[in-house]
Amino acid sequence: MDTEAQHTERGRSSAPGTQGSEAEEGSRSARVPGVVTGLPTGLTTGLSLRRAGLLGVGCGVVLLLLSHFVLQPFLIPSTSMEPALEVGDRVLVNKLAYRFGSEPRRGDVVVFDGTGSFLREAPEENAVAGLVQGAAAALGLAEPAETDFVKRVAGIGGDRVVCCDKEGRLEVNGVPVEERYVYFGDAPSRVPFDIVVPQGTLFVLGDHRSKSRDSRDHLGEPGGGMVPLDKVIGRADWIGWPAGRWSALEQTGAFDRVPGPGGTHG
């Protein structure tokens, strides 16, 4: 009997850590569902990139839908709302704030489409460029459209808004308003006005009065600078970026003593 030959054959098939074990492990991996073997490296890389691309597109669609219907980031492009909002802030606009019967209240900071009130008509632009810019603006990655503005509500339908009283304060329905949110050193308005806000519209002002073009600047134009309720996009509730300014937008009690047009408080 050739004992050397027997030992050799036994060693090839049963010794741990030898080619036999490797072959067995390889056959196991081939039987595991989802494990693909034998594909060229370039092909597997291509599949991974395709999955990543599809995932990115899916996430983008979800974010756009969320932005369109619920919560939209809005990049602050100017100093007109300082000190509450600074250039470069991304505020989160609550689009559900006025969707279920609620209406803007005095003191709310609102984002709105100014076509017809602050602008006579929307400026012309390339359709494709407009689509790309709109998508980027909806995600807070670009400045908002030229037709979009952010201001604070100073008067609602039926209010009489006057500036200024003997002490230089804004007055709404005969009650002076202490506007502590106005930029330090600014007067409530350097241009006097006395207006009654038409029903279904808003009279809005920037907090940095000397740097803001708002309802005051359009009183003699078509639309009178009043913002129709159906042009309001939503209420700015939070500062979402930069990280150092994360906070809810502070609510004001400046108008708490102001009665409604009929004498009731609102």
ABEGO torsion letter per residue (X at the ends): XBAAAAAAAAAAAABBGBAAAAAAAAAAAAABBGBBBGBBAAAAAAAAAAAAAAAAAAAAAAAAAAAAAABBBBBBABAAAOAABBBGBBBBBBAAAAAAGBBBBBGBBBBBBABGAABABBBBBBAAAAAAAAAAAAAGABBBBAABBBBBBABBBGBBBBOBBAAGBBBBGGBBBBBAABBBGBBABABBBBBBBBBGBBBBBBABAAABBBAAAAAABBGGGBBBAAABAEBBABBAOBAAABBBBBBBAAAAABBBAAGBBX
